[in-house]
Amino acid sequence: MIILEWFEQLAPRERIMVAACGVVVVIALLWLAVIQPIFAGSARLEERVAEKQAQLTSLQEIASQVRPGQASQRSSVQGRNESIVVIIDRTTRNRQLAAYLKRNQPEGDTAVRLRLEGAPFDVLVEWIGELQQTYGMTAATANVDLAGSGRVNCTLLLSRTGS
């Protein structure tokens, strides 16, 4: 009420000026509190969309490079018709890992659980790589413990992919 009484006591010219200033203040507050944050948020979202599109483009380029390699890898898998246990036996003998193999337990037709004790770590890693590249097997799980200088105790679950 006090403000309304003060406003009515002003001269007509002053009332127009106060009203015009009030309109300007309301517009400024609307701009600062509502409109500007909407525009700023929109600009940030546009930047994020542009970043995500750039990431998508680079991932698509990488995927196009990876896919041909996967197709050729699948077609060159050896021992498709051999038992996974036979492949493990032959490759551990070839890599001189058979002496370290303490347990060889099949788990269905496509997996085998192995326990190696005191195996040379470097040879073990090369052997797992050979199984993956040549025979299409992957280490689904691996628990490795140090057993001495360059030696490890290892429990592996190897599974055949793409059979």
Biotite code that builds the C-alpha atoms (Angstrom):
import biotite.structure as struc

atoms = struc.array([
    struc.Atom([0.000, 0.000, 0.000], chain_id="A", res_id=1, res_name="MET", atom_name="CA", element="C"),
    struc.Atom([2.765, 2.421, 0.786], chain_id="A", res_id=2, res_name="ILE", atom_name="CA", element="C"),
    struc.Atom([4.239, 2.055, -2.680], chain_id="A", res_id=3, res_name="ILE", atom_name="CA", element="C"),
    struc.Atom([0.875, 2.572, -4.358], chain_id="A", res_id=4, res_name="LEU", atom_name="CA", element="C"),
    struc.Atom([0.279, 5.767, -2.329], chain_id="A", res_id=5, res_name="GLU", atom_name="CA", element="C"),
    struc.Atom([3.733, 7.033, -3.231], chain_id="A", res_id=6, res_name="TRP", atom_name="CA", element="C"),
    struc.Atom([3.097, 6.241, -6.926], chain_id="A", res_id=7, res_name="PHE", atom_name="CA", element="C"),
    struc.Atom([-0.235, 8.152, -6.904], chain_id="A", res_id=8, res_name="GLU", atom_name="CA", element="C"),
    struc.Atom([1.446, 11.217, -5.393], chain_id="A", res_id=9, res_name="GLN", atom_name="CA", element="C"),
    struc.Atom([3.874, 11.449, -8.314], chain_id="A", res_id=10, res_name="LEU", atom_name="CA", element="C"),
    struc.Atom([3.302, 13.885, -11.160], chain_id="A", res_id=11, res_name="ALA", atom_name="CA", element="C"),
    struc.Atom([1.928, 12.274, -14.363], chain_id="A", res_id=12, res_name="PRO", atom_name="CA", element="C"),
    struc.Atom([5.279, 12.659, -16.075], chain_id="A", res_id=13, res_name="ARG", atom_name="CA", element="C"),
    struc.Atom([7.090, 10.965, -13.176], chain_id="A", res_id=14, res_name="GLU", atom_name="CA", element="C"),
    struc.Atom([4.537, 8.134, -13.163], chain_id="A", res_id=15, res_name="ARG", atom_name="CA", element="C"),
    struc.Atom([5.306, 7.438, -16.825], chain_id="A", res_id=16, res_name="ILE", atom_name="CA", element="C"),
    struc.Atom([9.059, 7.358, -16.114], chain_id="A", res_id=17, res_name="MET", atom_name="CA", element="C"),
    struc.Atom([8.682, 5.067, -13.064], chain_id="A", res_id=18, res_name="VAL", atom_name="CA", element="C"),
    struc.Atom([6.369, 2.732, -15.011], chain_id="A", res_id=19, res_name="ALA", atom_name="CA", element="C"),
    struc.Atom([8.791, 2.628, -17.954], chain_id="A", res_id=20, res_name="ALA", atom_name="CA", element="C"),
    struc.Atom([11.703, 1.854, -15.623], chain_id="A", res_id=21, res_name="CYS", atom_name="CA", element="C"),
    struc.Atom([9.609, -0.870, -13.981], chain_id="A", res_id=22, res_name="GLY", atom_name="CA", element="C"),
    struc.Atom([8.932, -2.448, -17.375], chain_id="A", res_id=23, res_name="VAL", atom_name="CA", element="C"),
    struc.Atom([12.654, -2.336, -18.212], chain_id="A", res_id=24, res_name="VAL", atom_name="CA", element="C"),
    struc.Atom([13.538, -3.971, -14.864], chain_id="A", res_id=25, res_name="VAL", atom_name="CA", element="C"),
    struc.Atom([10.935, -6.722, -15.376], chain_id="A", res_id=26, res_name="VAL", atom_name="CA", element="C"),
    struc.Atom([12.229, -7.416, -18.907], chain_id="A", res_id=27, res_name="ILE", atom_name="CA", element="C"),
    struc.Atom([15.828, -7.494, -17.628], chain_id="A", res_id=28, res_name="ALA", atom_name="CA", element="C"),
    struc.Atom([14.879, -9.914, -14.844], chain_id="A", res_id=29, res_name="LEU", atom_name="CA", element="C"),
    struc.Atom([13.029, -12.147, -17.320], chain_id="A", res_id=30, res_name="LEU", atom_name="CA", element="C"),
    struc.Atom([16.046, -12.123, -19.602], chain_id="A", res_id=31, res_name="TRP", atom_name="CA", element="C"),
    struc.Atom([18.523, -12.951, -16.832], chain_id="A", res_id=32, res_name="LEU", atom_name="CA", element="C"),
    struc.Atom([16.384, -15.471, -14.956], chain_id="A", res_id=33, res_name="ALA", atom_name="CA", element="C"),
    struc.Atom([14.587, -17.301, -17.788], chain_id="A", res_id=34, res_name="VAL", atom_name="CA", element="C"),
    struc.Atom([15.631, -16.625, -21.364], chain_id="A", res_id=35, res_name="ILE", atom_name="CA", element="C"),
    struc.Atom([19.432, -16.481, -21.051], chain_id="A", res_id=36, res_name="GLN", atom_name="CA", element="C"),
    struc.Atom([19.725, -19.798, -19.126], chain_id="A", res_id=37, res_name="PRO", atom_name="CA", element="C"),
    struc.Atom([17.604, -21.495, -21.799], chain_id="A", res_id=38, res_name="ILE", atom_name="CA", element="C"),
    struc.Atom([19.889, -20.208, -24.568], chain_id="A", res_id=39, res_name="PHE", atom_name="CA", element="C"),
    struc.Atom([23.031, -21.132, -22.606], chain_id="A", res_id=40, res_name="ALA", atom_name="CA", element="C"),
    struc.Atom([21.716, -24.647, -21.928], chain_id="A", res_id=41, res_name="GLY", atom_name="CA", element="C"),
    struc.Atom([20.796, -25.062, -25.566], chain_id="A", res_id=42, res_name="SER", atom_name="CA", element="C"),
    struc.Atom([24.284, -23.998, -26.652], chain_id="A", res_id=43, res_name="ALA", atom_name="CA", element="C"),
    struc.Atom([25.889, -26.490, -24.222], chain_id="A", res_id=44, res_name="ARG", atom_name="CA", element="C"),
    struc.Atom([23.682, -29.279, -25.532], chain_id="A", res_id=45, res_name="LEU", atom_name="CA", element="C"),
    struc.Atom([24.585, -28.422, -29.120], chain_id="A", res_id=46, res_name="GLU", atom_name="CA", element="C"),
    struc.Atom([28.281, -28.612, -28.195], chain_id="A", res_id=47, res_name="GLU", atom_name="CA", element="C"),
    struc.Atom([27.758, -32.014, -26.537], chain_id="A", res_id=48, res_name="ARG", atom_name="CA", element="C"),
    struc.Atom([25.901, -33.311, -29.590], chain_id="A", res_id=49, res_name="VAL", atom_name="CA", element="C"),
    struc.Atom([28.769, -32.180, -31.822], chain_id="A", res_id=50, res_name="ALA", atom_name="CA", element="C"),
    struc.Atom([31.304, -33.914, -29.519], chain_id="A", res_id=51, res_name="GLU", atom_name="CA", element="C"),
    struc.Atom([29.271, -37.125, -29.457], chain_id="A", res_id=52, res_name="LYS", atom_name="CA", element="C"),
    struc.Atom([28.955, -37.078, -33.245], chain_id="A", res_id=53, res_name="GLN", atom_name="CA", element="C"),
    struc.Atom([32.729, -36.696, -33.563], chain_id="A", res_id=54, res_name="ALA", atom_name="CA", element="C"),
    struc.Atom([33.233, -39.614, -31.154], chain_id="A", res_id=55, res_name="GLN", atom_name="CA", element="C"),
    struc.Atom([30.740, -41.716, -33.092], chain_id="A", res_id=56, res_name="LEU", atom_name="CA", element="C"),
    struc.Atom([32.544, -40.985, -36.346], chain_id="A", res_id=57, res_name="THR", atom_name="CA", element="C"),
    struc.Atom([35.911, -41.990, -34.891], chain_id="A", res_id=58, res_name="SER", atom_name="CA", element="C"),
    struc.Atom([34.437, -45.164, -33.359], chain_id="A", res_id=59, res_name="LEU", atom_name="CA", element="C"),
    struc.Atom([32.869, -46.095, -36.686], chain_id="A", res_id=60, res_name="GLN", atom_name="CA", element="C"),
    struc.Atom([36.256, -45.661, -38.368], chain_id="A", res_id=61, res_name="GLU", atom_name="CA", element="C"),
    struc.Atom([37.887, -47.884, -35.754], chain_id="A", res_id=62, res_name="ILE", atom_name="CA", element="C"),
    struc.Atom([35.092, -50.458, -36.063], chain_id="A", res_id=63, res_name="ALA", atom_name="CA", element="C"),
    struc.Atom([35.526, -50.596, -39.832], chain_id="A", res_id=64, res_name="SER", atom_name="CA", element="C"),
    struc.Atom([39.209, -51.369, -39.322], chain_id="A", res_id=65, res_name="GLN", atom_name="CA", element="C"),
    struc.Atom([38.530, -54.049, -36.700], chain_id="A", res_id=66, res_name="VAL", atom_name="CA", element="C"),
    struc.Atom([35.708, -55.933, -38.442], chain_id="A", res_id=67, res_name="ARG", atom_name="CA", element="C"),
    struc.Atom([37.742, -57.199, -41.404], chain_id="A", res_id=68, res_name="PRO", atom_name="CA", element="C"),
    struc.Atom([40.386, -58.568, -39.015], chain_id="A", res_id=69, res_name="GLY", atom_name="CA", element="C"),
    struc.Atom([37.776, -60.420, -36.995], chain_id="A", res_id=70, res_name="GLN", atom_name="CA", element="C"),
    struc.Atom([36.282, -62.026, -40.084], chain_id="A", res_id=71, res_name="ALA", atom_name="CA", element="C"),
    struc.Atom([39.645, -63.288, -41.287], chain_id="A", res_id=72, res_name="SER", atom_name="CA", element="C"),
    struc.Atom([40.523, -64.481, -37.799], chain_id="A", res_id=73, res_name="GLN", atom_name="CA", element="C"),
    struc.Atom([37.332, -66.549, -37.579], chain_id="A", res_id=74, res_name="ARG", atom_name="CA", element="C"),
    struc.Atom([37.915, -68.121, -40.968], chain_id="A", res_id=75, res_name="SER", atom_name="CA", element="C"),
    struc.Atom([41.483, -69.132, -40.048], chain_id="A", res_id=76, res_name="SER", atom_name="CA", element="C"),
    struc.Atom([40.558, -70.899, -36.782], chain_id="A", res_id=77, res_name="VAL", atom_name="CA", element="C"),
    struc.Atom([42.218, -74.308, -36.675], chain_id="A", res_id=78, res_name="GLN", atom_name="CA", element="C"),
    struc.Atom([41.067, -77.426, -34.906], chain_id="A", res_id=79, res_name="GLY", atom_name="CA", element="C"),
    struc.Atom([37.370, -76.646, -35.185], chain_id="A", res_id=80, res_name="ARG", atom_name="CA", element="C"),
    struc.Atom([36.493, -80.342, -35.192], chain_id="A", res_id=81, res_name="ASN", atom_name="CA", element="C"),
    struc.Atom([39.023, -81.307, -32.522], chain_id="A", res_id=82, res_name="GLU", atom_name="CA", element="C"),
    struc.Atom([38.186, -81.678, -28.867], chain_id="A", res_id=83, res_name="SER", atom_name="CA", element="C"),
    struc.Atom([39.274, -78.724, -26.773], chain_id="A", res_id=84, res_name="ILE", atom_name="CA", element="C"),
    struc.Atom([41.076, -81.158, -24.432], chain_id="A", res_id=85, res_name="VAL", atom_name="CA", element="C"),
    struc.Atom([43.102, -82.575, -27.353], chain_id="A", res_id=86, res_name="VAL", atom_name="CA", element="C"),
    struc.Atom([44.113, -79.074, -28.446], chain_id="A", res_id=87, res_name="ILE", atom_name="CA", element="C"),
    struc.Atom([45.188, -78.195, -24.882], chain_id="A", res_id=88, res_name="ILE", atom_name="CA", element="C"),
    struc.Atom([47.200, -81.400, -24.591], chain_id="A", res_id=89, res_name="ASP", atom_name="CA", element="C"),
    struc.Atom([48.995, -80.906, -27.927], chain_id="A", res_id=90, res_name="ARG", atom_name="CA", element="C"),
    struc.Atom([49.756, -77.205, -27.445], chain_id="A", res_id=91, res_name="THR", atom_name="CA", element="C"),
    struc.Atom([50.995, -77.594, -23.857], chain_id="A", res_id=92, res_name="THR", atom_name="CA", element="C"),
    struc.Atom([53.394, -80.291, -25.060], chain_id="A", res_id=93, res_name="ARG", atom_name="CA", element="C"),
    struc.Atom([54.583, -78.073, -27.942], chain_id="A", res_id=94, res_name="ASN", atom_name="CA", element="C"),
    struc.Atom([55.228, -75.184, -25.533], chain_id="A", res_id=95, res_name="ARG", atom_name="CA", element="C"),
    struc.Atom([56.808, -77.431, -22.851], chain_id="A", res_id=96, res_name="GLN", atom_name="CA", element="C"),
    struc.Atom([53.978, -76.522, -20.449], chain_id="A", res_id=97, res_name="LEU", atom_name="CA", element="C"),
    struc.Atom([52.663, -80.090, -20.021], chain_id="A", res_id=98, res_name="ALA", atom_name="CA", element="C"),
    struc.Atom([54.905, -80.675, -16.982], chain_id="A", res_id=99, res_name="ALA", atom_name="CA", element="C"),
    struc.Atom([53.266, -77.717, -15.214], chain_id="A", res_id=100, res_name="TYR", atom_name="CA", element="C"),
    struc.Atom([49.693, -78.756, -16.035], chain_id="A", res_id=101, res_name="LEU", atom_name="CA", element="C"),
    struc.Atom([48.256, -80.263, -12.840], chain_id="A", res_id=102, res_name="LYS", atom_name="CA", element="C"),
    struc.Atom([44.558, -80.349, -13.715], chain_id="A", res_id=103, res_name="ARG", atom_name="CA", element="C"),
    struc.Atom([42.645, -80.447, -17.014], chain_id="A", res_id=104, res_name="ASN", atom_name="CA", element="C"),
    struc.Atom([38.905, -80.570, -16.369], chain_id="A", res_id=105, res_name="GLN", atom_name="CA", element="C"),
    struc.Atom([36.448, -80.258, -19.290], chain_id="A", res_id=106, res_name="PRO", atom_name="CA", element="C"),
    struc.Atom([33.334, -78.141, -18.712], chain_id="A", res_id=107, res_name="GLU", atom_name="CA", element="C"),
    struc.Atom([30.943, -79.078, -21.482], chain_id="A", res_id=108, res_name="GLY", atom_name="CA", element="C"),
    struc.Atom([32.041, -79.238, -25.112], chain_id="A", res_id=109, res_name="ASP", atom_name="CA", element="C"),
    struc.Atom([33.329, -75.680, -25.383], chain_id="A", res_id=110, res_name="THR", atom_name="CA", element="C"),
    struc.Atom([35.259, -75.011, -22.160], chain_id="A", res_id=111, res_name="ALA", atom_name="CA", element="C"),
    struc.Atom([37.981, -76.465, -19.979], chain_id="A", res_id=112, res_name="VAL", atom_name="CA", element="C"),
    struc.Atom([39.302, -75.517, -16.537], chain_id="A", res_id=113, res_name="ARG", atom_name="CA", element="C"),
    struc.Atom([43.080, -75.788, -16.135], chain_id="A", res_id=114, res_name="LEU", atom_name="CA", element="C"),
    struc.Atom([45.487, -75.565, -13.207], chain_id="A", res_id=115, res_name="ARG", atom_name="CA", element="C"),
    struc.Atom([49.158, -74.881, -13.943], chain_id="A", res_id=116, res_name="LEU", atom_name="CA", element="C"),
    struc.Atom([51.728, -74.685, -11.146], chain_id="A", res_id=117, res_name="GLU", atom_name="CA", element="C"),
    struc.Atom([55.177, -73.124, -11.379], chain_id="A", res_id=118, res_name="GLY", atom_name="CA", element="C"),
    struc.Atom([54.744, -72.351, -15.089], chain_id="A", res_id=119, res_name="ALA", atom_name="CA", element="C"),
    struc.Atom([57.034, -69.806, -16.789], chain_id="A", res_id=120, res_name="PRO", atom_name="CA", element="C"),
    struc.Atom([54.926, -66.653, -17.085], chain_id="A", res_id=121, res_name="PHE", atom_name="CA", element="C"),
    struc.Atom([56.211, -65.559, -20.510], chain_id="A", res_id=122, res_name="ASP", atom_name="CA", element="C"),
    struc.Atom([55.605, -68.980, -22.069], chain_id="A", res_id=123, res_name="VAL", atom_name="CA", element="C"),
    struc.Atom([52.135, -69.140, -20.485], chain_id="A", res_id=124, res_name="LEU", atom_name="CA", element="C"),
    struc.Atom([51.130, -65.763, -21.937], chain_id="A", res_id=125, res_name="VAL", atom_name="CA", element="C"),
    struc.Atom([52.445, -66.723, -25.391], chain_id="A", res_id=126, res_name="GLU", atom_name="CA", element="C"),
    struc.Atom([50.515, -70.003, -25.191], chain_id="A", res_id=127, res_name="TRP", atom_name="CA", element="C"),
    struc.Atom([47.252, -68.226, -24.285], chain_id="A", res_id=128, res_name="ILE", atom_name="CA", element="C"),
    struc.Atom([47.835, -65.866, -27.225], chain_id="A", res_id=129, res_name="GLY", atom_name="CA", element="C"),
    struc.Atom([48.377, -68.844, -29.529], chain_id="A", res_id=130, res_name="GLU", atom_name="CA", element="C"),
    struc.Atom([45.151, -70.451, -28.313], chain_id="A", res_id=131, res_name="LEU", atom_name="CA", element="C"),
    struc.Atom([43.246, -67.269, -29.035], chain_id="A", res_id=132, res_name="GLN", atom_name="CA", element="C"),
    struc.Atom([44.738, -66.494, -32.436], chain_id="A", res_id=133, res_name="GLN", atom_name="CA", element="C"),
    struc.Atom([45.053, -69.997, -33.835], chain_id="A", res_id=134, res_name="THR", atom_name="CA", element="C"),
    struc.Atom([42.268, -71.973, -32.178], chain_id="A", res_id=135, res_name="TYR", atom_name="CA", element="C"),
    struc.Atom([39.679, -69.280, -31.359], chain_id="A", res_id=136, res_name="GLY", atom_name="CA", element="C"),
    struc.Atom([39.840, -69.864, -27.588], chain_id="A", res_id=137, res_name="MET", atom_name="CA", element="C"),
    struc.Atom([39.660, -67.172, -24.950], chain_id="A", res_id=138, res_name="THR", atom_name="CA", element="C"),
    struc.Atom([40.506, -67.093, -21.280], chain_id="A", res_id=139, res_name="ALA", atom_name="CA", element="C"),
    struc.Atom([37.082, -66.514, -19.709], chain_id="A", res_id=140, res_name="ALA", atom_name="CA", element="C"),
    struc.Atom([38.632, -66.330, -16.234], chain_id="A", res_id=141, res_name="THR", atom_name="CA", element="C"),
    struc.Atom([42.214, -66.378, -15.007], chain_id="A", res_id=142, res_name="ALA", atom_name="CA", element="C"),
    struc.Atom([43.634, -66.384, -11.476], chain_id="A", res_id=143, res_name="ASN", atom_name="CA", element="C"),
    struc.Atom([47.395, -65.929, -11.424], chain_id="A", res_id=144, res_name="VAL", atom_name="CA", element="C"),
    struc.Atom([49.660, -66.045, -8.354], chain_id="A", res_id=145, res_name="ASP", atom_name="CA", element="C"),
    struc.Atom([53.413, -65.510, -8.201], chain_id="A", res_id=146, res_name="LEU", atom_name="CA", element="C"),
    struc.Atom([55.261, -68.796, -7.607], chain_id="A", res_id=147, res_name="ALA", atom_name="CA", element="C"),
    struc.Atom([58.853, -67.613, -7.862], chain_id="A", res_id=148, res_name="GLY", atom_name="CA", element="C"),
    struc.Atom([61.022, -65.556, -10.146], chain_id="A", res_id=149, res_name="SER", atom_name="CA", element="C"),
    struc.Atom([59.247, -65.533, -13.509], chain_id="A", res_id=150, res_name="GLY", atom_name="CA", element="C"),
    struc.Atom([56.998, -68.429, -12.464], chain_id="A", res_id=151, res_name="ARG", atom_name="CA", element="C"),
    struc.Atom([53.275, -68.444, -11.697], chain_id="A", res_id=152, res_name="VAL", atom_name="CA", element="C"),
    struc.Atom([50.512, -70.680, -10.440], chain_id="A", res_id=153, res_name="ASN", atom_name="CA", element="C"),
    struc.Atom([47.491, -70.193, -12.653], chain_id="A", res_id=154, res_name="CYS", atom_name="CA", element="C"),
    struc.Atom([43.887, -71.355, -12.801], chain_id="A", res_id=155, res_name="THR", atom_name="CA", element="C"),
    struc.Atom([42.285, -70.746, -16.218], chain_id="A", res_id=156, res_name="LEU", atom_name="CA", element="C"),
    struc.Atom([38.864, -71.261, -17.701], chain_id="A", res_id=157, res_name="LEU", atom_name="CA", element="C"),
    struc.Atom([39.374, -71.477, -21.453], chain_id="A", res_id=158, res_name="LEU", atom_name="CA", element="C"),
    struc.Atom([36.384, -71.399, -23.761], chain_id="A", res_id=159, res_name="SER", atom_name="CA", element="C"),
    struc.Atom([36.079, -71.824, -27.493], chain_id="A", res_id=160, res_name="ARG", atom_name="CA", element="C"),
    struc.Atom([34.316, -69.041, -29.339], chain_id="A", res_id=161, res_name="THR", atom_name="CA", element="C"),
    struc.Atom([32.513, -69.309, -32.643], chain_id="A", res_id=162, res_name="GLY", atom_name="CA", element="C"),
    struc.Atom([32.281, -73.092, -32.687], chain_id="A", res_id=163, res_name="SER", atom_name="CA", element="C"),
])
